[in-house]
Amino acid sequence: MGNNSNMESQERKEEIRVLVGIPRAGFTQVEAVDNQVDMASFLGRLEATSHFKFYWATIGRLFVAKAREEFAEYTIKMDCHYLFMVDDDMICPPNLFLELYKHNVDVVAPLAFQRREPYYPVCYVQREGWDPARKERYFANEIIKNYPKNKLFECDAVGFGAVLIKRRVLDKMVRPRFMSTNPSGEDILFCYQARQAGFKIFMDTSIKIAHLGPPVIVDENLYEKFNNMDDKRKYYGEFMEHDIREVDTDE
């Protein structure tokens, strides 16, 4: 009896709380709903057999950046250790959270692609510079088209079709974390600000998710075929780590 009590107490101490946030635009496709049910089923079984505790939050018919701000605040308010966000137009493996969690990094996303042609991957290099007219720093995004295949790699920014963020990243960043007049997407802006705060951004290209787009599902196979990536790899060579390192453009 005493041993069982000690084990239960130890499990409670090690409980890892995760907020699962799903922003909804108000027209979630049935494929995405079915996928979310599968994921919820997997996470429910995981919660029942492990030290994870999942809290679900959905926000519909709201500007996505604002929804992400709310999820970040919920994560802190509910004293969660992680924020796990999945957009309502993505098709993901049910065990996506667990596979991302295993990496134990600040911010990590699976391999995803833009909804429309040319279906580029949503991983980026960010080049910084100085605007003498506005007297402020700026950054420009460059898509990493020849991303490393089937591996975890560090980049400057990722799209948030699905993403796992450690709570400590949210704690250290200055609010607002997502809302801005910056022309880049709220996910790209978040990554920039997170790196400025000292955190690292990763993508695992061995974990693949698909984007529900009209009328095709955008995945790695479509990206490779549409952009003739086999020919481009033969011409340009394989991805090298130095391809994504930041270049200082200050004069």
BADOGU-76782 format. One line per field, with one value per residue: x, y, z of N, C-alpha, C in turn. Coordinates in Angstrom, 1 decimal, decimal comma, always signed. Each point is the difference from the previous one (the first is absolute). Layout:
! BADOGU-76782
n.east = [X  ...]
n.north = [Y  ...]
n.up = [Z  ...]
ca.east = [X  ...]
ca.north = [Y  ...]
ca.up = [Z  ...]
c.east = [X  ...]
c.north = [Y  ...]
c.up = [Z  ...]
//
This chain:
! BADOGU-76782
n.east = [+0,8  +1,0  +0,5  -1,3  -0,1  +1,2  -0,4  -1,2  +0,6  +0,9  -1,0  -0,6  +1,2  +0,0  -1,2  -0,2  -0,3  -1,0  +0,1  -1,1  +0,6  -1,3  +0,6  -1,3  +0,0  -0,7  +0,9  +0,2  +0,9  -0,9  +0,9  +0,0  -1,4  -0,1  +1,0  -0,7  -1,1  +0,7  +0,4  -1,3  -0,3  +1,0  -0,3  -1,2  +0,4  +0,7  -1,0  -0,7  +1,0  +0,0  +1,0  -0,5  -0,3  -1,0  +0,1  -1,2  +0,3  -1,2  +0,5  -1,3  +0,0  +1,3  +0,5  +0,7  +0,6  -1,2  -0,4  +1,1  -0,3  -1,3  +0,4  +0,9  -1,0  -0,8  +1,1  +0,2  -1,2  +0,0  +1,2  -0,1  +0,5  -1,0  +0,2  -1,1  +0,3  -1,2  +0,2  -1,2  +1,0  +0,4  +0,7  -0,1  +1,1  -0,8  +1,2  -0,5  -0,8  -0,2  +0,0  -0,7  -0,8  +0,2  -0,1  -0,9  -0,6  +0,4  +0,2  -1,0  +0,1  -1,1  +0,3  -0,2  -1,0  +0,3  -1,1  +0,6  +0,0  +1,4  -0,9  +0,6  +1,1  -0,6  +1,2  +0,6  +0,7  +0,4  +0,1  +0,9  -0,5  +0,5  -1,2  +0,8  -1,1  -0,4  +1,4  -0,2  +0,2  +0,3  -0,9  +0,6  -1,0  +0,7  -0,8  +0,1  +0,2  +1,3  -1,1  +0,7  +0,2  -1,2  +0,1  +0,4  -0,4  +1,0  -1,0  -0,3  -0,9  -1,1  -0,8  -1,1  +0,0  +1,1  +0,0  +1,1  -0,4  +1,2  -0,5  +1,3  -0,3  -1,2  +0,5  +1,0  -0,9  +0,2  -1,1  -0,8  -0,2  -1,2  -0,7  -0,1  +0,5  +1,0  +0,5  +1,0  -0,2  -1,1  +0,0  +0,2  -0,9  -0,8  +0,4  -0,2  -1,2  -0,3  +0,5  -0,7  -0,9  +0,6  -1,1  -0,1  -0,1  -0,8  +0,3  -0,9  +0,9  +0,3  -0,6  -0,9  -0,5  -1,2  +0,0  -1,2  +0,2  -0,6  -0,2  +1,3  +0,6  +0,6  +0,8  +0,9  -0,8  -1,1  +0,6  +0,5  -1,1  -0,7  +1,0  -0,2  -0,3  -0,3  -0,5  -0,7  -0,2  -0,2  -0,7  -0,7  -0,2  +0,4  -1,0  +0,6  +0,5  +1,1  -0,9  -0,2  +1,3  -0,2  -0,3  +1,0  -1,1  +0,3  -0,1]
n.north = [-1,2  +0,0  -1,1  -0,4  +0,4  -0,5  -1,0  +0,0  +0,2  -0,9  -0,7  +0,4  -0,2  -1,1  +0,3  -0,2  +1,2  -0,3  +1,2  -0,6  +0,9  +0,1  +0,9  +0,4  -0,1  -1,1  -0,6  -0,7  -0,5  -0,8  +0,0  +1,3  +0,1  -0,9  +0,8  +1,0  -0,7  -0,4  +1,3  +0,5  -1,0  +0,3  +1,3  -0,4  -0,9  +1,0  +0,8  -1,0  +0,0  +1,3  +0,8  -0,1  +1,3  -0,3  +1,2  -0,1  +0,7  +0,4  +0,8  +0,3  +0,2  -0,2  +1,2  -0,8  +1,1  +0,5  -1,0  +0,1  +1,3  -0,3  -0,9  +1,0  +0,9  -0,9  -0,1  +1,3  +0,4  -1,0  +0,7  +0,1  -1,1  -0,3  +0,7  -0,8  +0,7  -0,3  +0,5  +0,6  +0,2  -0,7  -0,9  -0,5  -0,6  -0,9  -0,6  +1,0  +0,3  -1,3  +0,0  +1,1  -0,5  -1,1  +1,1  +0,3  +0,8  +1,2  +0,0  -0,8  -0,2  -0,7  -0,8  +1,2  +0,2  +0,9  +0,6  +1,0  -0,1  -0,2  +0,1  +1,1  -0,6  -0,1  +0,1  +0,9  +0,8  +0,6  +0,9  +0,5  +1,2  +1,2  +0,5  +0,7  -0,2  -1,2  -0,1  -1,1  -1,1  -0,8  -0,9  -0,8  -0,7  -1,0  -0,5  -1,0  +0,1  +0,0  -0,2  -0,2  -1,1  -0,2  +1,2  +0,1  +1,2  +0,8  +0,8  +1,1  -0,6  -0,3  -0,6  +0,5  -0,7  -0,4  +0,2  -0,3  +0,8  +0,1  -0,2  -0,4  -0,4  -0,4  -0,5  -0,3  -0,3  +1,1  +0,3  -0,1  -1,2  +0,2  +0,9  +0,5  +1,1  -0,8  +0,2  -0,5  -1,3  -0,2  -1,1  +0,6  +1,0  -0,9  -0,7  +1,1  +0,3  -1,3  +0,1  +1,2  -0,8  -0,5  -0,2  -1,3  +0,0  -1,0  -0,8  -0,9  -0,1  -0,8  +1,1  -0,6  +1,2  -0,1  +0,8  +0,2  -0,2  +1,0  -1,2  +0,3  -1,1  +1,1  -0,9  -0,7  -1,1  +0,8  +0,4  -1,3  -0,5  +0,9  -0,1  -1,2  -0,4  -1,1  +0,7  +0,7  -1,1  -0,6  +1,1  +0,2  -1,3  -0,7  +0,1  +1,2  -0,3  +0,3  -0,7  -0,3  +0,1  +0,8  +0,9  +0,6  +0,7  +0,2  +1,3]
n.up = [+0,0  +0,9  -0,7  -0,1  +1,3  +0,2  -0,7  +0,5  +1,1  -0,3  -0,5  +1,1  +0,6  -0,8  +0,4  -1,3  +0,2  -0,9  -0,5  -0,5  -0,9  -0,4  -0,7  +0,0  -1,4  +0,4  -0,8  +1,1  -0,8  -0,5  -1,0  +0,2  +0,0  -1,0  -0,5  +0,4  -0,4  -1,0  -0,2  +0,3  -0,8  -0,8  +0,1  -0,2  -0,9  -0,6  +0,2  -0,5  -0,8  +0,2  +0,1  -1,2  +0,0  -0,8  -0,3  -0,4  -1,0  -0,4  -1,0  -0,2  -1,4  +0,2  -0,1  -0,8  -0,3  +0,1  -0,7  -0,7  +0,0  -0,3  -1,0  -0,3  +0,1  -0,7  -0,8  +0,1  -0,3  -0,9  +0,1  -1,3  -0,3  -0,8  -1,2  -0,3  -1,1  -0,4  -1,2  -0,2  -0,7  +1,1  -0,7  +1,3  +0,2  +0,5  -0,2  -0,7  +1,0  +0,2  -1,3  +0,1  +1,0  -0,7  -0,8  +0,8  -0,9  -0,2  -1,3  -0,3  -1,4  -0,5  -1,0  -0,5  -0,8  -0,8  +0,2  -0,6  -1,3  +0,0  +1,1  +0,2  +0,6  +1,2  -0,5  +0,8  -0,8  +1,0  -0,9  +0,9  +0,2  -0,4  +0,4  -0,8  -0,8  +0,4  -0,2  -0,6  +0,7  -1,1  -0,3  -0,9  -0,5  +0,1  -0,9  +0,9  -1,3  +0,2  +0,8  +1,1  -0,6  +0,6  +0,5  +1,2  -0,4  +0,3  +0,1  -0,7  -0,8  +0,5  -0,9  +0,5  -1,2  +0,6  +1,4  +0,6  +1,0  +0,5  +1,2  +0,3  -1,2  +0,3  +1,1  -0,8  -1,0  -0,6  +0,7  -1,2  +0,1  -0,4  +0,7  -1,3  -0,3  +0,4  -1,2  +0,8  -0,2  +0,8  -0,7  -1,2  +0,4  +0,4  -1,1  -0,7  +0,7  -0,2  -1,2  -0,1  +0,6  -1,0  -0,7  -0,2  -1,3  +0,0  -1,0  +0,1  -1,0  +1,1  +0,6  -0,8  -0,2  -0,2  -1,0  +0,6  -1,3  -0,7  -0,6  +0,2  +0,5  +0,6  -0,6  +0,6  -0,3  +0,3  +1,1  +0,3  -0,3  +0,6  +0,9  -0,5  +1,2  -0,6  -1,1  +0,8  +0,7  -1,2  -0,3  +1,1  +0,1  +1,0  +0,9  +0,2  +1,2  -0,6  -0,8  +1,3  +0,1  +1,0  -0,9  +0,5  -0,2  +1,3  -0,2]
ca.east = [-0,8  +0,9  +0,7  -0,9  -0,2  +1,2  +0,1  -1,1  +0,5  +1,1  -0,6  -0,6  +1,1  +0,6  -1,0  +0,3  -1,2  +0,1  -1,2  -0,2  -0,8  -0,4  -0,7  -0,9  -0,4  -1,4  -0,4  +0,9  -0,4  -0,3  +1,2  +0,8  -0,7  +0,3  +1,4  +0,1  -0,5  +1,0  +1,1  -0,5  +0,0  +1,4  +0,5  -0,8  +0,7  +1,3  -0,3  -0,5  +1,1  +1,3  +0,0  -0,5  -1,4  -0,3  -1,1  -0,4  -0,6  -0,3  -0,5  -0,5  -0,4  +0,8  +1,3  +0,8  +1,0  -0,7  -0,3  +1,3  +0,3  -0,8  +0,6  +1,2  -0,4  -0,6  +1,1  +0,6  -1,0  -0,2  +1,2  +0,4  +1,5  +0,1  -1,1  +0,0  -1,0  -0,2  -1,0  -1,1  +0,1  +1,2  -0,2  +1,2  +0,0  -0,5  +1,0  +0,8  +0,5  +1,0  +1,2  +0,6  +0,5  +1,2  +1,2  +0,3  +0,6  -0,8  -1,1  +0,3  -1,1  +0,2  +0,1  -1,3  +0,1  -1,0  -1,3  -0,1  +1,2  +0,7  +0,1  +1,3  +0,1  -0,1  +1,2  +0,6  +1,2  -0,4  +1,1  -0,3  +0,7  -0,3  -0,7  +0,5  -1,1  -0,8  +0,9  -0,3  +0,3  -1,1  +0,4  -0,6  -0,1  +0,4  -0,4  +1,0  -0,6  +0,7  +0,1  +0,5  -1,1  -0,2  +0,9  -0,2  +1,0  -0,3  -0,2  -0,4  -1,4  -0,9  -1,4  -0,7  -1,1  +0,1  +1,3  +0,1  +0,7  +0,2  -0,6  +1,0  +0,1  -1,1  +0,3  +1,1  -0,2  -0,8  -1,3  -0,6  +0,9  -0,5  -0,7  +0,9  -0,3  +1,0  -0,7  +0,2  -1,0  +0,2  +0,9  +1,4  +0,4  +0,2  +1,3  +1,1  +0,1  +0,5  +1,5  +0,6  +0,0  +1,1  -0,5  +0,3  -1,1  +0,3  -1,0  +0,3  -0,6  -0,5  -1,4  -0,6  -1,4  -0,6  -0,9  -1,2  -0,1  -1,0  -0,8  +1,0  +0,6  +1,3  +1,0  +1,3  +0,1  -0,4  +1,0  +1,1  -0,4  -0,3  +1,2  +1,2  +1,1  +1,1  +1,0  +0,7  +1,0  +1,2  +0,7  +0,5  +0,5  -0,8  +0,0  +1,1  -0,3  +0,4  -0,9  -1,1  +0,5  -0,4  +1,0  -0,1  +0,0  +0,2  +1,2]
ca.north = [+1,2  +1,2  +0,1  +0,5  +1,4  +0,7  +0,0  +1,0  +1,4  +0,3  +0,3  +1,4  +1,0  +0,1  +0,3  +1,0  +0,6  +0,5  +0,6  -0,3  +1,1  -0,1  +1,2  -0,4  +1,1  -0,1  -0,9  -1,1  -1,0  -1,3  -0,7  +0,5  -0,4  -1,4  -0,1  +0,5  -1,1  -1,0  +0,5  +0,1  -1,4  -0,4  +0,7  -0,5  -1,3  +0,4  +0,6  -1,1  -1,0  +0,7  +1,2  +1,2  +0,5  +0,9  +1,0  +0,4  +1,4  +0,4  +1,3  +0,0  +1,3  +1,1  +0,2  -1,0  +0,5  +0,3  -1,3  -0,5  +0,8  -0,6  -1,3  +0,2  +0,4  -1,1  -0,9  +0,6  +0,1  -1,4  -0,5  -1,1  -0,1  +0,1  +0,4  -0,8  +0,5  -0,6  +0,8  -0,9  -0,4  -0,9  -1,4  -0,3  -1,3  +0,1  +0,1  +1,2  +0,6  -0,8  +0,0  +1,3  +0,1  -0,8  +0,8  +0,9  +1,3  +1,2  +0,1  -1,0  -0,2  -1,0  +0,5  +0,4  +0,7  +1,0  -0,5  +0,2  +0,0  -1,3  -1,0  +0,0  -0,4  +1,2  +0,2  +1,2  +0,7  +1,5  +0,9  +1,3  +1,2  +1,3  +1,0  +1,3  +0,9  -0,2  -0,1  -1,2  -1,2  -0,7  -1,3  -0,5  -1,4  -0,8  -1,4  -1,0  -0,9  -1,2  -0,3  -1,4  -1,0  -1,0  +0,3  +1,2  +1,0  +1,3  +1,0  +1,2  +0,1  -1,1  +0,3  -0,6  -0,9  -0,8  +0,4  -0,2  +1,1  -0,1  +1,1  +1,0  +0,9  +1,0  +0,8  +1,0  +0,9  +1,2  +0,1  -1,2  -1,0  -0,4  +1,1  +1,0  +0,6  -0,5  -0,7  -1,4  -0,7  +0,0  -1,1  +0,4  +1,0  -0,7  -0,7  +1,0  +0,6  -1,1  -0,1  +1,2  -0,2  -1,1  -1,4  -0,6  -0,5  -1,2  -0,7  -1,4  -0,4  -1,4  +0,0  +0,7  +0,3  +0,5  +1,3  -0,1  +1,1  -0,3  -1,2  -1,1  +0,0  +0,4  -0,7  +0,0  -0,5  +1,0  +1,0  -0,5  -0,2  +1,3  +0,8  -0,8  +0,1  -1,0  +0,7  +1,2  -0,6  -0,4  +1,2  +0,8  -0,8  -0,2  +1,1  +0,1  +0,8  +1,4  +0,7  +0,6  +0,9  +1,4  +0,9  +1,4  +1,0  +1,3  +0,6]
ca.up = [+0,0  +0,1  -1,2  -1,0  +0,3  -0,4  -1,5  -0,4  +0,4  -1,0  -1,3  +0,0  +0,0  -1,3  -1,0  -1,0  -0,5  -1,4  -0,6  -1,4  -0,5  -1,4  -0,6  -1,1  -0,8  -0,1  -1,1  +0,1  -0,9  +0,7  +0,2  +1,2  +1,2  +0,2  +0,4  +1,4  +0,8  +0,1  +0,9  +1,3  +0,5  +0,3  +1,1  +1,1  +0,4  +0,5  +1,3  +1,0  +0,2  +0,2  +0,9  -0,7  +0,2  -1,1  +0,0  -1,4  -0,2  -1,4  -0,1  -1,4  -0,6  +0,6  -0,7  +0,5  +0,8  +1,3  +0,6  +0,5  +1,2  +1,1  +0,4  +0,8  +1,3  +0,7  +0,4  +1,2  +1,1  +0,5  +0,4  -0,8  -0,4  -1,4  -0,8  -1,2  -0,9  -1,3  -0,8  -0,4  -1,4  -0,1  +0,2  +0,8  +0,6  +1,4  +1,0  -0,3  +1,2  +0,6  -0,8  +0,1  +1,4  +0,2  -0,4  +1,2  -0,5  +0,4  -1,0  -1,1  -0,8  -1,0  -1,4  -0,6  -1,2  -0,3  -0,5  -1,5  -0,8  -0,3  +1,1  +0,7  +1,4  +0,9  +0,8  -0,5  +0,5  +0,2  -0,2  +0,7  -0,5  +0,7  -0,9  +0,4  +0,0  +1,2  +1,1  +0,7  -0,6  -0,6  -0,5  -1,2  +0,0  -1,2  +0,2  -0,1  -1,0  +0,0  +1,4  +0,3  +0,0  +1,0  +1,2  +0,8  -0,2  +0,5  -1,0  +0,6  +0,2  -0,5  +0,0  +1,2  -0,3  +1,2  +0,6  +1,5  +0,6  +1,5  +0,7  +0,3  -1,2  +0,2  +1,2  -0,2  -1,1  +0,3  -0,6  -0,6  -0,6  -1,3  -0,6  -0,4  -1,4  -0,8  -1,2  +0,0  +0,8  +1,5  +0,4  -0,3  +0,9  +1,3  -0,1  +0,0  +1,3  +0,9  -0,2  +0,6  +1,4  +0,3  -0,2  -1,3  -0,8  -0,7  -0,8  -0,2  -1,3  -0,1  +0,5  -1,1  +0,1  -1,3  +0,0  -0,8  -0,9  -1,0  +0,4  +0,3  +1,3  -0,2  +0,9  -0,5  -1,3  -1,0  +0,0  -0,8  -1,4  -0,6  -0,1  -0,6  +1,0  -0,3  -0,9  +0,7  +0,9  -0,8  -0,5  +1,1  +1,1  +1,2  +1,0  +1,0  +1,2  -0,2  -0,8  +0,7  +1,0  -0,2  -0,6  +0,6  -1,2  +0,5  -0,6]
c.east = [+0,9  +0,7  -0,8  -0,3  +1,2  +0,1  -1,0  +0,5  +1,1  -0,6  -0,7  +1,0  +0,5  -1,1  +0,4  -1,3  +0,2  -1,3  +0,0  -0,9  -0,3  -0,7  -0,9  -0,5  -1,5  -0,5  +0,9  -0,5  -0,1  +1,3  +0,8  -0,7  +0,3  +1,4  +0,1  -0,6  +1,0  +1,1  -0,5  -0,1  +1,3  +0,5  -0,8  +0,6  +1,3  -0,1  -0,3  +1,2  +1,4  -0,2  -0,5  -1,4  -0,3  -1,3  -0,3  -0,6  -0,1  -0,6  -0,4  -0,4  +0,7  +1,4  +1,0  +1,1  -0,5  -0,3  +1,3  +0,4  -0,8  +0,5  +1,2  -0,4  -0,7  +1,1  +0,6  -1,0  -0,3  +1,2  +0,4  +1,5  +0,2  -1,3  +0,2  -1,1  -0,1  -1,1  -1,1  +0,0  +1,2  -0,4  +1,3  +0,0  -0,5  +1,0  +1,0  +0,6  +1,2  +1,3  +0,7  +0,6  +1,3  +1,3  +0,5  +0,7  -1,0  -1,3  +0,3  -1,3  +0,3  +0,1  -1,4  +0,3  -1,1  -1,3  -0,1  +1,3  +0,8  +0,3  +1,3  -0,1  +0,0  +1,1  +0,9  +1,4  -0,4  +1,3  -0,3  +0,8  -0,5  -0,6  +0,4  -1,1  -0,8  +0,8  -0,4  +0,5  -1,2  +0,5  -0,8  +0,0  +0,4  -0,4  +1,1  -0,6  +0,7  +0,3  +0,7  -1,1  +0,1  +0,9  -0,5  +1,1  -0,4  -0,2  -0,4  -1,4  -0,8  -1,4  -0,7  -1,2  -0,1  +1,3  -0,1  +0,9  +0,2  -0,6  +1,0  +0,2  -1,0  +0,3  +1,0  -0,4  -0,9  -1,3  -0,1  +1,0  -0,4  -0,6  +1,0  -0,4  +1,1  -0,6  +0,3  -1,1  +0,3  +0,9  +1,5  +0,5  +0,3  +1,4  +1,1  +0,2  +0,5  +1,5  +0,7  +0,0  +1,0  -0,5  +0,3  -1,2  +0,4  -1,1  +0,5  -0,7  -0,3  -1,4  -0,7  -1,5  -0,5  -0,9  -1,2  -0,1  -1,0  +0,8  +0,9  +0,5  +1,5  +0,9  +1,4  +0,1  -0,4  +1,0  +1,2  -0,3  -0,2  +1,2  +1,2  +1,2  +1,1  +1,0  +0,7  +1,0  +1,2  +0,8  +0,6  +0,7  -0,9  +0,1  +1,2  -0,4  +0,2  -1,0  -1,0  +0,6  -0,3  +1,2  -0,2  +0,2  +0,3  +1,3  +0,8]
c.north = [+1,2  +0,2  +0,6  +1,5  +0,8  +0,1  +1,0  +1,4  +0,4  +0,3  +1,3  +1,0  +0,2  +0,3  +1,1  +0,5  +0,7  +0,6  -0,3  +1,1  -0,1  +1,2  -0,4  +1,2  +0,0  -0,9  -1,2  -1,2  -1,4  -0,8  +0,4  -0,4  -1,5  -0,2  +0,5  -1,0  -1,1  +0,5  +0,0  -1,4  -0,5  +0,8  -0,4  -1,3  +0,3  +0,6  -1,1  -0,9  +0,7  +1,2  +1,2  +0,4  +1,0  +0,9  +0,5  +1,4  +0,2  +1,4  +0,2  +1,4  +1,2  +0,1  -1,0  +0,5  +0,3  -1,3  -0,6  +0,8  -0,6  -1,3  +0,2  +0,4  -1,1  -1,0  +0,4  -0,1  -1,4  -0,7  -1,3  +0,1  +0,3  +0,5  -0,8  +0,5  -0,7  +0,7  -1,0  -0,3  -0,9  -1,5  -0,5  -1,5  +0,1  +0,2  +1,2  +0,6  -0,8  +0,0  +1,3  +0,2  -0,7  +0,8  +0,9  +1,2  +1,1  +0,0  -1,0  -0,2  -1,2  +0,6  +0,3  +0,9  +1,1  -0,6  +0,0  -0,1  +1,2  -0,9  +0,0  -0,4  +1,3  -0,1  +1,0  +0,3  +1,5  +0,8  +1,3  +1,1  +1,2  +0,9  +1,4  +1,1  -0,1  -0,2  -1,2  -1,3  -0,6  -1,4  -0,4  -1,5  -0,7  -1,5  -1,0  -1,1  -1,4  -0,5  -1,4  -1,0  -0,9  +0,2  +1,3  +1,0  +1,4  +1,0  +1,3  +0,2  -1,2  +0,5  -0,7  -0,8  -1,0  +0,4  -0,4  +1,0  -0,3  +1,3  +1,1  +1,0  +1,1  +0,9  +1,1  +1,0  +1,2  -0,1  +1,3  -0,9  -0,2  +1,2  +1,1  +0,6  -0,5  -0,8  -1,5  -0,7  +0,0  -1,1  +0,3  +1,1  -0,6  -0,6  +1,1  +0,5  -1,0  -0,1  +1,2  -0,2  -1,2  -1,4  -0,5  -0,6  -1,2  -0,5  -1,5  -0,5  -1,5  -0,1  +0,9  +0,2  +0,5  +1,2  -0,3  +1,2  -0,3  -0,2  -1,1  +0,1  +0,2  -0,8  -0,1  -0,5  +1,0  +1,1  -0,4  +0,0  +1,4  +0,8  -0,7  +0,0  -1,0  +0,6  +1,1  -0,5  -0,4  +1,2  +0,8  -0,7  -0,1  +1,2  +0,0  +0,9  +1,5  +0,8  +0,8  +1,0  +1,4  +0,8  +1,4  +1,0  +1,4  +0,6  +0,6]
c.up = [+0,0  -1,3  -1,1  +0,2  -0,4  -1,5  -0,5  +0,3  -1,0  -1,3  +0,0  +0,0  -1,4  -1,1  -0,9  -0,7  -1,3  -0,4  -1,5  -0,5  -1,5  -0,4  -1,1  -0,7  -0,2  -1,1  +0,0  -0,9  +0,7  +0,2  +1,2  +1,3  +0,3  +0,6  +1,4  +1,0  +0,2  +1,0  +1,4  +0,6  +0,5  +1,3  +1,3  +0,6  +0,7  +1,4  +1,1  +0,4  +0,3  +0,9  -0,7  +0,4  -1,1  +0,3  -1,4  +0,0  -1,5  +0,0  -1,5  -0,4  +0,6  -0,8  +0,6  +1,0  +1,4  +0,7  +0,6  +1,3  +1,2  +0,5  +0,9  +1,4  +0,8  +0,5  +1,3  +1,2  +0,6  +0,4  -0,8  -0,4  -1,5  -0,6  -1,4  -0,9  -1,3  -0,7  -0,5  -1,5  -0,3  +0,3  +0,6  +0,5  +1,4  +1,1  -0,2  +1,2  +0,6  -0,8  +0,1  +1,4  +0,3  -0,2  +1,2  -0,4  +0,2  -0,9  -1,1  -0,7  -0,9  -1,4  -0,5  -1,2  -0,2  -0,7  -1,5  -0,7  +0,3  +1,1  +0,7  +1,4  +0,8  +1,1  -0,6  +0,6  +0,1  -0,1  +0,6  -0,7  +0,7  -1,1  +0,5  +0,0  +1,2  +1,3  +0,9  -0,7  -0,7  -0,4  -1,2  +0,1  -1,3  +0,2  -0,3  -0,9  +0,0  +1,4  +0,2  +0,1  +1,3  +1,2  +0,7  -0,3  +0,5  -1,2  +0,7  +0,3  -0,6  +0,0  +1,1  -0,4  +1,2  +0,6  +1,5  +0,5  +1,5  +0,7  +0,3  -1,1  +0,2  +1,1  -0,3  -1,0  +0,5  -0,8  -0,8  -0,7  -1,5  -0,7  -0,4  -1,4  -0,9  -1,2  +0,0  +0,8  +1,4  +0,5  -0,3  +0,9  +1,4  +0,1  +0,1  +1,4  +1,0  -0,1  +0,6  +1,5  +0,5  -0,2  -1,4  -0,6  -0,8  -0,9  -0,1  -1,3  -0,2  +0,5  -1,0  +0,2  -1,4  +0,2  -0,9  -0,9  -1,1  -1,4  +0,4  +1,4  -0,3  +1,0  -0,7  -1,5  -1,1  -0,1  -0,9  -1,5  -0,7  -0,2  -0,6  +1,0  -0,2  -0,9  +0,7  +1,0  -0,8  -0,4  +1,1  +1,1  +1,1  +0,9  +0,9  +1,1  -0,2  -0,8  +0,8  +1,1  -0,3  -0,5  +0,6  -1,2  +0,5  -0,7  +1,2]
//
